[in-house]
């Protein structure tokens, strides 16, 4: 299983060292760019979930293009 953690900058070293002490845990830091991409995908998936659940309305293509 993969888990994504959001850790305060001043605690990163401690958490990475702690996780490194477990032989069954592999750690791999994400670059800021990759973290931003993942966060954007999470937001998009949440928006899709809200639309499917009827909690959020969609907008027409013309409306979207006019905003650009």
N, C-alpha and C positions, 0 to 999 in steps of 0.2 A: 504494500500500500504506500502511496505517496501522500505527503502532508506538506502544505505550504504554511510557513509560520511568518508572522509579522512581529519582529522583535525590535525593541528600542535600541538605537545605535550604541548606547553605553552598556548594553547587556549582551551584545552579539558575541564578543569573545568568550564570555562565561558560558553561554548556551552552546556555542560550537565546541568548546572544550568538553562540556558535560556530555553532549551527544557523541562526541568522538570516543568517549570511554566505553561506549556500548558496542560490542563486536557485531551486533545484529542491526546496527543503524549506520547508514551511509549518508553523508552530508555533501551537499553541493550548493554553494552560494549562487544566487542569481545575479546577473548584472542589473543595474538600474533599468536599462532598456527592456530586458526580458520581464522584470517585475512589473513595469508599466504596461506591457502588452498583456500579461496575465490579468492584471487588475481591470484593464479595459474589456477583456473577454468575459470576466466575471460579471461586470456591470451589464454588458450586452445580454448575457444569459438571464440575468435577473429581470431585465426589461422584457425579454421574450416570455418569461414565466408569468409576469404581471399581465401582459397582453393576452396570453392564452387563458388566464384565470378571469379575464374581464375586469381587472383592477385598473387597467390603463388602456386608453384608446389609441388607435393608430392614426396616422395622418396621411393624407393623400400624397402621391408622388409630386403633383404640381405644387402643393403647399411646401413640401420639403425643398424642392428646387428653387422656389421663390425665396426661401430663407438664405440660400447660398448667394 
